[in-house]
Each structure stands twice: as structure tokens, then as C-alpha cells.
Amino acid sequence: MSKAREFQESSTATPAISIQNVAKVYPPPGWPLFTGGAAGKRALAGVSLDVQPGETVGLLGPNGAGKTTLLKIVATLLHPSSGSVTVCGIDALEHPRLARRNMGLVTCDERSFFWRLSGRKNLMFFADLYKVPRKVAIRRVGELLAVLGLEEAAERRFQTYSSGMKQKLAIARGLLANPTVLLFDEPTRSLDPASAANIREWIRKHRRPETAQILATNQLIEAELLCDKLLIINAGEIIAQGSVQAIRKMWHEHNHTLHKVVCRDFVPNGFLRPMPEKGLLEINSEAGEAGTVVLNLRLIEDSEALSHVLSHVLNEGGTVLRCESEQVPLEEVFCWLVKDKASAVSPVGGSR
């Protein structure tokens, strides 16, 4: 396994979640009766992560990277092939029931709810599974329904809920036992933009200083808004971890910069092609305001690329109105990291 790029702040606090060298290999088809010599399918390879109380860690990666597998292992729904997981100081592999008492899992799997029961009755049922005392459960369910804006729909059947309401009920279920550790599995998947924004805002506003959170998501905007630290995995391996700023720093350490050139009276015919020999890695154009043309550039810092582009615009009779340095989008960094790692995927197999 290649060494992951890490940019972590040191901390002396006892982690609420500690994941150490966790690996997971799924057996080949036909196991244990017949394998035909097929190798197992690797989902995780030596993943390590500490999450402190009050910290939210975003779990990112392309589809099949191993995000859900890791989240299920922390939630004690899967057993790793090797490694250790502790939750609030409890060995989650040796004592999964004790560990679960400290955890809440928020998943968008609608099949886990009872469609013919009301939202309130669903929550009361799960509160009973969590062994929340009846009087406490009644009060807790009422509070969560109110805070999440579901009071008016509390007596309606779950099957009548919109996608956003179902997600809110899933969050309420995860918070029923007042957990110290919260695990979110793509909490805004399949939601419209307004509903997703509402869910994110609720999560952001209701963070507690004693609660540690892991948020598995494919929404980079969501990760940037909600998370203190990111863990990016690909093919079961950590390829980067740290704050958003630290991960962006990796991109800049490769001397890549983004620029936006706004010009007028310029037609970029035949000009939109990369020129690596001049340091111009990417170039594209889009229509700007008031008849302007915007050139988006990715180039190697301190190269002649920017001068070349500006000279070409001027030589073609165009006017450069402004040239701006751009902050690299997290999506750009993510795609670059994943692409950089793709050629080093282990032949053991893919992940899920």
C-alpha cells in the first residue's frame, strides 16, 4: 500500500472513534464450497482514522471506493478481516452491543422503516429497540419531531412522506438515543436541492461539542460545508486526509494554479487546446456578461502559459478586461487525487 498523503493536526484528546489498520476482503463467489481459485475481493486495505469529540469527518471517494464498507464496520454491521475499531473507548469488535449504545446511524434506506406506521410510531418502535425508557422516549420523540419540523406530519403514515421528510425522520431515528457518535450515510442522496440544503443546515446548526460524526457523502459541497476534516479513499486505500485547506495545499504543491481571463472582441477559434510544453494544462471558454468571453485556465505556476494566452488574445485584436486567480474547487482536487491514484490500484481486486 502506498503511503497516504496526510495533513493532520495533532491532538492529545482521547478519540471518540479510533479505526486502526482496518482491512476487509470479501470471499470469492462460491466460498466456502467452491472458489475455482478466485481471489477475494478487497474492499479496504489498512485504513486508520481517529475522530475526536466534537469533530465531523467527511468520508469521500468514488463509487466502489469502500466508504459504505468502512461505515458499516464502524457501525458493527460488518466485521473486518483485520484491524481494530474502538468507540468511546469500547472495543467495537469484541463488544458490539456496548459500542452500539453510543452510536446513531443515519441512513437513507427507506426499507428499514414501517411504511404503514406513522412517523411517530416508527420512532417509538426504534426507541424501544434502543431500550430508551418509555417516558423518556415519548419526550425525546416529541422534541425531535418538533426540531425537525415534522410535528404536523407526525401522525401520517410514513408512505405519504416526501423524500425530504423521510430523510428528516432518518435523522431523528439516529438521534433517538442521544448518541455520542453519529454516522451519516449519504444523508442528502436523491433529495432536491432545497431539501438537501435544509438537511445540511440542520446538521450544521445542531452539532454538539461532545458528539463525533462521520459523514459518508458523494456531495463535495456538503463535505466542505459540514466537515472539519476529510478522508478520501480509493480502491480501499486512503489517498488523502486532512482539512479542506490542507488537501487543497496538495494540489498547489504540484505547482498547479487556476486563472480566469475575461476578454472582449475575441473569438477563441482553434485556440482551446492544452499546451503542456508551455505549462498550459487545461483551457476552455464560456460566454460572459455583456458579450465578453471568459477563458478558464489551469497551468503550471511560474510557467509562460499565462503570458502566452494573454499575448494571443491581444494579437488577435481582443481586449483583456481582467485576469483573476481562482481558488481551486474541491471537486478539482478530488478528481485529480482519484485520477492520480487510479494507475496504482492493487491487482487484488476492486472494492465496494
Residue frames relative to the residue before (quaternion, step in Angstrom):
aa qw qx qy qz dx dy dz
M 1.0000 0.0000 0.0000 0.0000 0.00 0.00 0.00
S 0.4157 -0.7089 0.5106 0.2528 3.56 -0.83 0.94
K 0.5582 -0.6137 0.4383 0.3458 3.53 -1.10 0.65
A 0.4176 -0.7145 0.5064 0.2421 3.57 -0.82 1.02
R 0.4623 -0.6247 0.5452 0.3143 3.52 -1.23 0.55
E 0.0033 0.8303 -0.5555 0.0458 3.58 -0.51 1.12
F 0.0139 0.7477 -0.6634 0.0260 3.52 -1.12 0.88
Q 0.1857 0.8100 -0.5263 0.1801 3.57 0.21 1.27
E 0.3966 -0.6694 0.5689 0.2663 3.49 -1.19 0.65
S 0.4535 -0.6850 0.4924 0.2875 3.57 -0.94 0.82
S 0.0191 -0.7879 0.6154 -0.0109 3.53 -1.15 0.66
T 0.3011 -0.7593 0.5515 0.1691 3.54 -1.06 0.79
A 0.4782 0.6770 -0.4405 0.3449 3.60 1.25 -0.07
T 0.5140 -0.6129 0.4965 0.3371 3.54 -1.21 0.56
P 0.4248 -0.7264 0.4656 0.2739 3.61 -0.64 1.02
A 0.4502 -0.6482 0.5386 0.2951 3.55 -1.17 0.64
I 0.7594 0.1162 -0.0698 0.6364 3.56 1.20 -0.66
S 0.0058 0.7831 -0.6218 0.0143 3.56 -0.91 0.94
I 0.0572 -0.7821 0.6200 -0.0245 3.55 -0.63 1.21
Q 0.0005 -0.8327 0.5509 -0.0550 3.57 -0.54 1.14
N 0.8687 -0.1292 0.0508 0.4756 3.55 -0.76 1.20
V 0.2252 0.8028 -0.5176 0.1920 3.56 0.98 0.88
A 0.0002 0.7756 -0.6303 0.0333 3.54 -0.89 1.03
K 0.0465 -0.7827 0.6202 0.0233 3.53 -1.19 0.61
V 0.0033 0.7693 -0.6380 0.0336 3.54 -0.85 1.08
Y 0.2811 -0.7578 0.5668 0.1598 3.56 -0.71 1.09
P 0.5046 -0.6584 0.4556 0.3231 3.61 -0.93 0.81
P 0.5762 -0.6001 0.4246 0.3572 3.59 -1.17 0.55
P 0.6629 -0.4896 0.3691 0.4296 3.60 -1.21 0.33
G 0.7777 0.3316 -0.2529 0.4705 3.54 -0.99 0.86
W 0.4970 0.6501 -0.4336 0.3774 3.58 1.26 -0.22
P 0.6254 -0.1828 -0.7570 -0.0493 1.67 -2.03 1.53
L 0.5184 0.6796 -0.4111 0.3168 3.61 1.23 -0.12
F 0.8061 -0.0571 0.0829 0.5831 3.57 0.96 -0.89
T 0.0853 -0.8137 0.5742 0.0297 3.55 -0.87 0.92
G 0.3007 -0.7761 0.5067 0.2247 3.57 1.16 -0.44
G 0.6361 -0.5519 0.3273 0.4286 3.58 1.17 0.46
A 0.4343 0.7123 -0.4574 0.3078 3.60 1.28 0.12
A 0.4426 -0.6824 0.5155 0.2697 3.55 -1.09 0.72
G 0.5807 -0.5745 0.4428 0.3698 3.55 -1.23 0.42
K 0.4551 -0.6753 0.5151 0.2674 3.53 -1.29 0.36
R 0.2810 -0.7922 0.5226 0.1428 3.55 -0.46 1.22
A 0.1533 -0.7925 0.5863 0.0694 3.54 -0.87 1.00
L 0.7904 0.0426 -0.0076 0.6111 3.59 1.08 -0.74
A 0.0948 -0.8004 0.5913 0.0257 3.55 -1.07 0.75
G 0.8545 -0.2025 0.0984 0.4681 3.56 -0.22 1.30
V 0.2384 0.7879 -0.5302 0.2031 3.60 0.87 0.93
S 0.0214 -0.7887 0.6142 -0.0163 3.58 -0.94 0.96
L 0.1359 0.7812 -0.5930 0.1400 3.57 -0.97 0.90
D 0.1174 -0.7502 0.6450 0.0862 3.56 -1.12 0.78
V 0.1032 -0.7694 0.6284 0.0486 3.56 -1.03 0.88
Q 0.2929 -0.7870 0.5239 0.1424 3.55 -0.65 1.16
P 0.6252 -0.5015 0.4141 0.4314 3.62 -1.20 0.33
G 0.7983 0.2639 -0.2203 0.4945 3.56 -0.93 0.94
E 0.6336 0.5448 -0.3207 0.4460 3.58 1.26 -0.15
T 0.1762 -0.7524 0.6250 0.1106 3.55 -1.14 0.74
V 0.1126 -0.7970 0.5931 0.0203 3.55 -0.70 1.14
G 0.2863 -0.7542 0.5712 0.1512 3.55 -0.86 1.01
L 0.2004 -0.7681 0.6013 0.0909 3.56 -0.90 1.00
L 0.0075 0.8327 -0.5468 0.0870 3.56 -0.31 1.32
G 0.2941 0.7359 -0.5834 0.1778 3.52 -1.25 0.47
P 0.5912 -0.5598 0.4232 0.3975 3.59 -1.17 0.40
N 0.6665 -0.4676 0.3684 0.4489 3.56 -1.25 0.25
G 0.7916 0.2684 -0.2186 0.5035 3.57 -0.88 0.96
A 0.4604 0.7144 -0.4346 0.2979 3.60 1.25 0.09
G 0.5990 -0.5608 0.3769 0.4296 3.59 1.12 -0.58
K 0.3598 0.7643 -0.4771 0.2424 3.61 1.26 0.13
T 0.7111 0.4554 -0.2691 0.4632 3.56 0.73 -1.07
T 0.6065 0.5501 -0.3540 0.4519 3.58 1.04 -0.72
L 0.6713 0.4917 -0.3024 0.4650 3.59 0.88 -0.92
L 0.6577 0.5102 -0.3144 0.4565 3.58 0.92 -0.88
K 0.6618 0.5002 -0.3088 0.4652 3.60 0.97 -0.81
I 0.6190 0.5289 -0.3501 0.4632 3.60 1.06 -0.64
V 0.6481 0.5006 -0.3183 0.4775 3.60 0.95 -0.86
A 0.6997 0.4677 -0.2587 0.4741 3.59 1.03 -0.85
T 0.4381 -0.7201 0.4160 0.3412 3.60 1.37 0.02
L 0.4338 0.6813 -0.4766 0.3472 3.59 1.13 0.59
L 0.7477 0.1949 -0.1387 0.6194 3.57 1.32 -0.35
H 0.3087 -0.7217 0.5823 0.2116 3.57 -1.17 0.57
P 0.4156 -0.7203 0.4887 0.2639 3.62 -0.79 0.93
S 0.5617 -0.5769 0.4663 0.3664 3.54 -1.27 0.32
S 0.7714 -0.0961 0.0656 0.6256 3.56 1.20 -0.62
G 0.6025 0.5617 -0.4227 0.3780 3.53 -1.30 0.30
S 0.3297 -0.7419 0.5540 0.1843 3.56 -1.33 0.04
V 0.1024 -0.7581 0.6415 0.0566 3.55 -1.28 0.59
T 0.0154 -0.7766 0.6297 0.0111 3.55 -0.87 0.95
V 0.1266 -0.7717 0.6221 0.0377 3.54 -1.08 0.87
C 0.8228 -0.0938 0.0026 0.5605 3.56 -0.52 1.22
G 0.7266 -0.4502 0.2241 0.4682 3.55 1.00 0.88
I 0.6012 0.5534 -0.3534 0.4554 3.60 1.28 -0.02
D 0.4269 -0.6726 0.5392 0.2732 3.57 -0.93 0.87
A 0.2952 -0.8105 0.4823 0.1525 3.57 -0.25 1.29
L 0.6394 0.5162 -0.3339 0.4617 3.60 1.18 -0.42
E 0.7044 0.4373 -0.2574 0.4964 3.58 1.05 -0.75
H 0.8044 0.1489 -0.0447 0.5734 3.57 1.05 -0.81
P 0.0540 -0.8602 0.5061 0.0328 3.62 0.60 1.10
R 0.6437 0.5303 -0.3406 0.4340 3.61 0.98 -0.74
L 0.6456 0.5021 -0.3200 0.4782 3.57 1.00 -0.78
A 0.6457 0.5219 -0.3192 0.4569 3.59 0.97 -0.83
R 0.6515 0.5405 -0.3216 0.4243 3.58 0.95 -0.86
R 0.5851 0.5940 -0.3733 0.4067 3.58 1.11 -0.56
N 0.7077 0.4355 -0.2518 0.4961 3.57 1.22 -0.46
M 0.6999 0.4915 -0.2430 0.4578 3.58 1.30 -0.19
G 0.1036 -0.7346 0.6630 0.1000 3.49 -1.33 0.52
L 0.1715 -0.7907 0.5831 0.0739 3.58 -0.88 0.96
V 0.1210 -0.7781 0.6149 0.0410 3.55 -0.79 1.09
T 0.1014 0.7923 -0.5900 0.1180 3.54 -0.44 1.25
C 0.4433 -0.7104 0.4833 0.2555 3.57 -1.10 0.67
D 0.3878 0.7231 -0.4864 0.3002 3.59 1.22 0.31
E 0.2725 -0.8064 0.5063 0.1383 3.59 -0.22 1.29
R 0.5737 0.6195 -0.3815 0.3762 3.60 1.15 -0.47
S 0.6251 0.5593 -0.3457 0.4207 3.59 1.18 -0.38
F 0.6268 0.4861 -0.3470 0.5005 3.60 1.29 -0.07
F 0.4491 -0.6474 0.5398 0.2965 3.53 -1.31 0.35
W 0.3666 -0.7992 0.4368 0.1900 3.56 -0.26 1.29
R 0.7197 0.4446 -0.2630 0.4638 3.59 1.05 -0.63
L 0.6008 0.5286 -0.3633 0.4772 3.57 1.29 -0.03
S 0.5556 -0.5941 0.4599 0.3562 3.55 -1.20 0.48
G 0.6725 -0.4783 0.3686 0.4279 3.53 -1.28 0.24
R 0.6579 0.5132 -0.3128 0.4539 3.59 0.94 -0.88
K 0.6845 0.4850 -0.2952 0.4573 3.60 0.88 -0.92
N 0.5853 0.5535 -0.3682 0.4643 3.59 1.11 -0.61
L 0.6948 0.4744 -0.2834 0.4604 3.56 0.83 -0.97
M 0.6352 0.5203 -0.3371 0.4605 3.60 1.00 -0.73
F 0.6189 0.5431 -0.3412 0.4534 3.57 1.05 -0.75
F 0.7060 0.4511 -0.2721 0.4733 3.58 0.85 -0.98
A 0.5880 0.5578 -0.3709 0.4533 3.59 1.11 -0.58
D 0.6311 0.5216 -0.3274 0.4717 3.56 1.07 -0.73
L 0.6342 0.5180 -0.3317 0.4685 3.60 1.04 -0.76
Y 0.6773 0.4734 -0.2796 0.4889 3.58 1.10 -0.73
K 0.3925 -0.7388 0.4511 0.3109 3.58 1.37 -0.10
V 0.2734 0.7295 -0.5598 0.2823 3.55 1.00 0.88
P 0.4996 -0.6628 0.4530 0.3254 3.64 -0.71 0.95
R 0.6415 -0.5944 0.3290 0.3561 3.55 -1.00 0.91
K 0.6897 0.4743 -0.2974 0.4592 3.60 0.79 -0.96
V 0.6436 0.5097 -0.3136 0.4772 3.56 1.03 -0.82
A 0.6462 0.5370 -0.3166 0.4403 3.59 0.98 -0.88
I 0.6381 0.5275 -0.3342 0.4504 3.60 0.94 -0.87
R 0.6819 0.4749 -0.2854 0.4776 3.55 0.92 -0.92
R 0.6721 0.5134 -0.2996 0.4416 3.57 0.90 -0.94
V 0.6492 0.5112 -0.3154 0.4667 3.60 0.93 -0.88
G 0.6521 0.5179 -0.3154 0.4551 3.58 0.95 -0.86
E 0.6508 0.5176 -0.3134 0.4585 3.57 0.99 -0.86
L 0.6903 0.4876 -0.2898 0.4491 3.57 0.85 -0.95
L 0.6298 0.5232 -0.3374 0.4645 3.59 0.98 -0.78
A 0.6641 0.5008 -0.3039 0.4646 3.58 1.01 -0.80
V 0.6818 0.5016 -0.2928 0.4448 3.56 0.85 -0.99
L 0.7369 0.4085 -0.2230 0.4903 3.59 1.03 -0.80
G 0.5171 -0.6814 0.4002 0.3288 3.59 1.25 0.19
L 0.5227 0.6487 -0.4039 0.3780 3.59 1.11 0.62
E 0.3248 0.7846 -0.4856 0.2078 3.59 1.24 0.17
E 0.6975 0.4849 -0.2845 0.4443 3.58 0.83 -0.98
A 0.7291 0.3990 -0.2321 0.5053 3.59 1.15 -0.57
A 0.3633 0.7889 -0.4530 0.2013 3.59 1.27 0.00
E 0.7501 0.3855 -0.2168 0.4917 3.60 1.01 -0.75
R 0.5223 0.6226 -0.4236 0.4002 3.59 1.24 0.07
R 0.5763 -0.5786 0.4457 0.3667 3.55 -1.20 0.55
F 0.5945 -0.5917 0.4196 0.3471 3.53 -1.10 0.76
Q 0.6361 0.5643 -0.3349 0.4060 3.60 0.99 -0.76
T 0.6584 0.4968 -0.3158 0.4690 3.62 1.21 -0.31
Y 0.5164 0.6656 -0.4103 0.3492 3.59 1.26 -0.17
S 0.4716 -0.6217 0.5426 0.3109 3.54 -1.25 0.54
S 0.6932 -0.4607 0.3360 0.4409 3.60 -1.27 0.20
G 0.6597 0.5148 -0.3103 0.4511 3.57 0.96 -0.85
M 0.6520 0.5077 -0.3103 0.4700 3.59 1.02 -0.80
K 0.6305 0.5257 -0.3317 0.4648 3.58 1.04 -0.75
Q 0.6468 0.5099 -0.3224 0.4667 3.57 1.01 -0.77
K 0.6384 0.5194 -0.3265 0.4649 3.56 1.00 -0.78
L 0.6483 0.5033 -0.3254 0.4696 3.58 0.99 -0.78
A 0.6132 0.5361 -0.3442 0.4671 3.60 1.10 -0.68
I 0.6334 0.5073 -0.3306 0.4818 3.60 1.03 -0.74
A 0.6360 0.5277 -0.3276 0.4579 3.58 0.97 -0.87
R 0.6397 0.5233 -0.3262 0.4587 3.59 0.96 -0.84
G 0.6721 0.5091 -0.3001 0.4461 3.59 0.95 -0.87
L 0.7187 0.4438 -0.2392 0.4788 3.58 1.17 -0.60
L 0.3871 0.7772 -0.4474 0.2141 3.59 1.28 -0.21
A 0.7741 0.3631 -0.1810 0.4860 3.57 0.80 -1.01
N 0.4433 -0.7113 0.4418 0.3198 3.58 1.30 0.32
P 0.0792 0.8747 -0.4761 0.0439 3.60 0.89 0.96
T 0.4685 -0.6464 0.5294 0.2871 3.51 -1.32 0.46
V 0.7534 0.2397 -0.1346 0.5973 3.57 1.26 -0.50
L 0.0852 -0.7934 0.6024 0.0190 3.57 -0.85 1.02
L 0.1245 -0.7823 0.6092 0.0375 3.56 -0.90 1.00
F 0.1076 -0.7968 0.5940 0.0248 3.58 -0.67 1.13
D 0.1131 -0.7830 0.6095 0.0517 3.58 -0.77 1.04
E 0.7959 -0.2976 0.1328 0.5102 3.56 -0.13 1.39
P 0.0165 -0.8725 0.4884 0.0051 3.60 0.64 1.09
T 0.7581 0.3419 -0.2202 0.5098 3.64 1.14 -0.33
R 0.3108 0.7658 -0.5121 0.2338 3.58 1.21 0.36
S 0.8519 0.1550 -0.1501 0.4773 3.56 -1.09 0.89
L 0.5307 0.6187 -0.4285 0.3898 3.61 1.18 0.23
D 0.5202 -0.5921 0.4977 0.3620 3.56 -1.20 0.48
P 0.6939 -0.5147 0.2942 0.4088 3.62 -1.14 0.52
A 0.6583 0.5097 -0.3245 0.4489 3.60 0.95 -0.81
S 0.6717 0.4846 -0.3022 0.4718 3.60 0.90 -0.88
A 0.6363 0.5268 -0.3261 0.4596 3.59 1.00 -0.83
A 0.6492 0.5150 -0.3157 0.4622 3.58 0.97 -0.86
N 0.6439 0.5231 -0.3224 0.4559 3.59 1.00 -0.79
I 0.6527 0.5092 -0.3114 0.4666 3.58 0.97 -0.88
R 0.6565 0.5105 -0.3126 0.4590 3.58 0.93 -0.90
E 0.6542 0.5158 -0.3141 0.4554 3.56 0.95 -0.88
W 0.6415 0.5135 -0.3304 0.4643 3.57 1.00 -0.78
I 0.6514 0.5090 -0.3197 0.4630 3.60 0.88 -0.88
R 0.6673 0.5172 -0.3018 0.4428 3.57 0.93 -0.92
K 0.7204 0.4652 -0.2571 0.4456 3.58 0.87 -0.96
H 0.7640 0.3893 -0.1971 0.4753 3.57 1.07 -0.66
R 0.2989 0.7333 -0.5442 0.2770 3.58 1.08 0.64
R 0.2046 -0.7738 0.5877 0.1184 3.56 -1.03 0.79
P 0.5643 -0.6468 0.3911 0.3321 3.61 -0.95 0.83
E 0.7070 0.4490 -0.2757 0.4716 3.61 1.14 -0.46
T 0.6479 0.5440 -0.3118 0.4324 3.61 1.25 -0.20
A 0.2323 -0.7462 0.6105 0.1286 3.56 -0.95 0.94
Q 0.1002 -0.8182 0.5660 0.0133 3.57 -0.95 0.87
I 0.1049 -0.7317 0.6666 0.0964 3.54 -1.20 0.70
L 0.1036 -0.8064 0.5822 0.0040 3.55 -0.75 1.11
A 0.1342 -0.7759 0.6135 0.0602 3.58 -0.45 1.22
T 0.1709 0.8003 -0.5491 0.1694 3.57 -0.62 1.09
N 0.3252 -0.7005 0.5947 0.2230 3.52 -1.34 0.41
Q 0.5806 0.5771 -0.3622 0.4458 3.57 1.33 -0.04
L 0.2923 -0.7993 0.4984 0.1651 3.58 -0.25 1.26
I 0.5854 0.5556 -0.3708 0.4595 3.59 1.13 -0.59
E 0.6346 0.5359 -0.3112 0.4619 3.54 1.02 -0.86
A 0.6667 0.5027 -0.2999 0.4614 3.57 0.89 -0.92
E 0.6709 0.5042 -0.2987 0.4545 3.56 0.92 -0.89
L 0.6795 0.5029 -0.2835 0.4527 3.57 1.04 -0.80
L 0.8108 0.3552 -0.1355 0.4451 3.57 0.85 -1.00
C 0.7513 0.4682 -0.2121 0.4140 3.59 1.06 -0.68
D 0.4149 -0.6863 0.5471 0.2399 3.53 -1.18 0.74
K 0.7906 0.0720 0.0122 0.6079 3.54 1.12 -0.76
L 0.2384 -0.7675 0.5809 0.1294 3.55 -1.16 0.65
L 0.1223 -0.7336 0.6621 0.0922 3.53 -1.23 0.65
I 0.0911 -0.8012 0.5912 0.0174 3.58 -0.55 1.17
I 0.0287 -0.8022 0.5963 -0.0123 3.56 -0.74 1.08
N 0.0162 -0.7706 0.6371 -0.0037 3.53 -1.21 0.61
A 0.8317 0.0236 -0.0748 0.5497 3.56 -0.87 1.01
G 0.7243 -0.4750 0.2405 0.4382 3.57 1.02 0.83
E 0.6855 0.4552 -0.2810 0.4939 3.59 1.26 -0.04
I 0.4876 -0.6172 0.5238 0.3270 3.54 -1.21 0.56
I 0.1135 -0.7982 0.5879 0.0662 3.56 -0.81 0.98
A 0.7924 -0.0450 0.0064 0.6083 3.59 1.25 -0.27
Q 0.1129 0.7721 -0.6250 0.0228 3.55 -1.21 0.53
G 0.4302 0.6612 -0.5279 0.3146 3.51 -1.16 0.70
S 0.7027 -0.4106 0.3339 0.4755 3.56 -1.26 -0.19
V 0.6650 -0.4765 0.3752 0.4358 3.57 -1.28 0.28
Q 0.6547 0.5184 -0.3161 0.4503 3.58 0.95 -0.87
A 0.6652 0.5040 -0.3111 0.4547 3.58 0.97 -0.83
I 0.6587 0.4948 -0.3142 0.4717 3.58 1.01 -0.76
R 0.6114 0.5197 -0.3498 0.4835 3.59 1.06 -0.64
K 0.6013 0.5809 -0.3528 0.4203 3.56 1.08 -0.73
M 0.5809 0.5821 -0.3755 0.4274 3.60 1.08 -0.67
W 0.6523 0.5236 -0.3033 0.4565 3.52 0.98 -0.96
H 0.6917 0.4756 -0.2788 0.4665 3.57 0.90 -0.93
E 0.6046 0.5671 -0.3624 0.4261 3.58 1.13 -0.55
H 0.6415 0.4693 -0.3220 0.5144 3.55 1.30 -0.25
N 0.5013 -0.7118 0.3775 0.3155 3.55 1.35 0.45
H 0.4208 0.6640 -0.5026 0.3598 3.56 1.04 0.78
T 0.0087 -0.7839 0.6208 0.0061 3.58 -1.02 0.78
L 0.3110 -0.7266 0.5836 0.1863 3.53 -1.27 0.51
H 0.0112 -0.7895 0.6136 -0.0103 3.55 -1.04 0.82
K 0.1853 -0.7456 0.6293 0.1174 3.52 -1.24 0.60
V 0.1026 -0.7893 0.6049 0.0230 3.56 -0.72 1.14
V 0.1381 -0.7854 0.6014 0.0496 3.56 -0.69 1.14
C 0.0573 0.8204 -0.5618 0.0892 3.56 -0.63 1.14
R 0.2709 -0.7412 0.5969 0.1447 3.54 -1.37 0.28
D 0.8198 0.2061 -0.1762 0.5044 3.55 -1.22 0.61
F 0.5806 0.5504 -0.3817 0.4628 3.56 1.04 0.84
V 0.1205 -0.7659 0.6298 0.0486 3.55 -0.95 0.99
P 0.2746 -0.8221 0.4769 0.1463 3.61 -0.40 1.20
N 0.1547 0.8186 -0.5397 0.1212 3.62 0.97 0.78
G 0.8614 0.1009 -0.0903 0.4896 3.57 -0.87 0.99
F 0.6091 0.5876 -0.3411 0.4091 3.57 1.27 0.01
L 0.6293 0.5853 -0.3305 0.3901 3.56 1.18 -0.49
R 0.4714 0.6267 -0.5022 0.3644 3.54 0.23 1.27
P 0.5277 -0.6327 0.4560 0.3365 3.58 -1.02 0.73
M 0.0978 -0.7645 0.6347 0.0562 3.55 -1.20 0.60
P 0.1767 -0.8384 0.5064 0.0971 3.58 0.35 1.23
E 0.6101 0.5719 -0.3601 0.4137 3.56 1.07 -0.66
K 0.7142 0.3807 -0.2419 0.5352 3.60 1.22 -0.43
G 0.5948 -0.5912 0.3569 0.4114 3.58 1.29 0.00
L 0.5471 0.5970 -0.4014 0.4280 3.58 1.31 0.09
L 0.1782 -0.8390 0.5101 0.0637 3.58 -0.23 1.31
E 0.7927 -0.0279 0.0364 0.6079 3.58 1.04 -0.78
I 0.0598 0.7765 -0.6267 0.0287 3.55 -1.18 0.63
N 0.1324 0.7625 -0.6286 0.0775 3.55 -1.02 0.84
S 0.3004 -0.7608 0.5522 0.1617 3.55 -1.22 0.43
E 0.0251 -0.7630 0.6449 0.0365 3.51 -1.33 0.42
A 0.5623 -0.5998 0.4474 0.3520 3.54 -1.21 0.51
G 0.2235 -0.7759 0.5780 0.1180 3.55 -0.93 0.92
E 0.7068 -0.4332 0.3334 0.4490 3.55 -1.26 -0.29
A 0.8551 0.1536 -0.1165 0.4813 3.53 -1.28 0.58
G 0.7316 -0.4706 0.2453 0.4279 3.57 0.89 0.93
T 0.4714 0.6702 -0.4548 0.3489 3.58 1.19 0.28
V 0.3049 -0.7029 0.6072 0.2105 3.55 -1.37 0.25
V 0.1866 -0.7804 0.5903 0.0883 3.57 -0.91 0.95
L 0.1590 -0.7710 0.6131 0.0662 3.57 -0.80 1.09
N 0.1642 -0.7788 0.6013 0.0703 3.57 -0.77 1.09
L 0.0766 -0.8336 0.5464 -0.0270 3.56 -0.59 1.19
R 0.0629 -0.7166 0.6885 0.0927 3.52 -1.25 0.61
L 0.0879 0.8288 -0.5383 0.1247 3.54 -0.55 1.15
I 0.5530 -0.5766 0.4800 0.3623 3.52 -1.33 0.22
E 0.5040 -0.6789 0.4481 0.2904 3.53 -0.79 1.08
D 0.8375 0.1678 -0.1691 0.4917 3.56 -1.14 0.84
S 0.4774 0.6252 -0.4720 0.3982 3.59 1.17 0.53
E 0.6018 -0.5691 0.4175 0.3738 3.56 -1.31 0.03
A 0.3703 0.7817 -0.4555 0.2105 3.60 1.30 -0.02
L 0.6906 0.4806 -0.3025 0.4478 3.60 0.77 -0.95
S 0.6439 0.5093 -0.3238 0.4702 3.58 0.95 -0.82
H 0.6313 0.5399 -0.3303 0.4482 3.59 1.01 -0.81
V 0.6736 0.4925 -0.2995 0.4626 3.59 0.89 -0.94
L 0.6732 0.4943 -0.3038 0.4585 3.60 0.86 -0.94
S 0.6484 0.5150 -0.3229 0.4583 3.60 0.95 -0.82
H 0.6444 0.5236 -0.3271 0.4511 3.57 1.00 -0.82
V 0.6375 0.5244 -0.3290 0.4586 3.59 0.95 -0.84
L 0.6898 0.4793 -0.2812 0.4642 3.59 0.87 -0.95
N 0.6588 0.5172 -0.3109 0.4493 3.59 0.97 -0.83
E 0.6866 0.4600 -0.2745 0.4915 3.58 1.18 -0.56
G 0.6124 -0.5912 0.3332 0.4055 3.59 1.26 0.25
G 0.4899 0.6662 -0.4312 0.3610 3.58 1.25 0.20
T 0.3224 -0.7159 0.5849 0.2036 3.52 -1.33 0.28
V 0.2924 -0.7444 0.5759 0.1692 3.56 -0.83 1.00
L 0.2413 -0.7967 0.5423 0.1141 3.57 -0.53 1.18
R 0.7752 -0.1978 0.1202 0.5878 3.58 1.00 -0.74
C 0.1807 -0.7465 0.6329 0.0980 3.52 -1.31 0.51
E 0.0416 -0.8346 0.5473 -0.0465 3.55 -0.54 1.18
S 0.3779 -0.6691 0.5860 0.2571 3.54 -1.14 0.71
E 0.2323 -0.7895 0.5600 0.0955 3.57 -0.96 0.90
Q 0.4339 -0.6397 0.5536 0.3099 3.56 -1.16 0.61
V 0.4776 -0.6863 0.4650 0.2910 3.54 -0.82 0.97
P 0.4235 -0.6958 0.5099 0.2765 3.62 -0.79 0.92
L 0.5833 -0.5816 0.4319 0.3675 3.55 -1.11 0.67
E 0.5992 0.5731 -0.3561 0.4310 3.60 1.06 -0.70
E 0.6335 0.5349 -0.3227 0.4565 3.58 1.02 -0.81
V 0.6711 0.4905 -0.2938 0.4720 3.56 0.93 -0.94
F 0.6348 0.5423 -0.3238 0.4451 3.57 0.96 -0.92
C 0.6861 0.4802 -0.2899 0.4633 3.60 0.81 -0.99
W 0.6407 0.5230 -0.3249 0.4588 3.57 1.01 -0.78
L 0.6623 0.5067 -0.3079 0.4581 3.58 0.93 -0.89
V 0.6758 0.4918 -0.2959 0.4624 3.57 0.90 -0.93
K 0.6567 0.5052 -0.3072 0.4681 3.57 0.96 -0.86
D 0.6399 0.5376 -0.3164 0.4487 3.56 1.02 -0.83
K 0.7027 0.4664 -0.2520 0.4746 3.56 1.11 -0.76
A 0.5335 0.6909 -0.3999 0.2796 3.60 1.11 -0.69
S 0.6947 0.4925 -0.2939 0.4342 3.59 0.92 -0.82
A 0.7002 0.4578 -0.2656 0.4792 3.59 1.29 -0.28
V 0.3200 0.7644 -0.5073 0.2367 3.60 1.22 0.35
S 0.4983 -0.6768 0.4616 0.2839 3.56 -0.92 0.96
P 0.4817 -0.6829 0.4639 0.2938 3.61 -1.01 0.71
V 0.4107 0.7169 -0.4758 0.3015 3.60 1.25 -0.04
G 0.6609 -0.4698 0.3164 0.4924 3.57 1.07 -0.70
G 0.6466 -0.5276 0.3944 0.3848 3.53 -1.33 0.11
S 0.3659 -0.6941 0.5626 0.2603 3.53 -1.33 -0.33
R 0.3233 -0.7560 0.5404 0.1788 3.47 -1.26 0.14
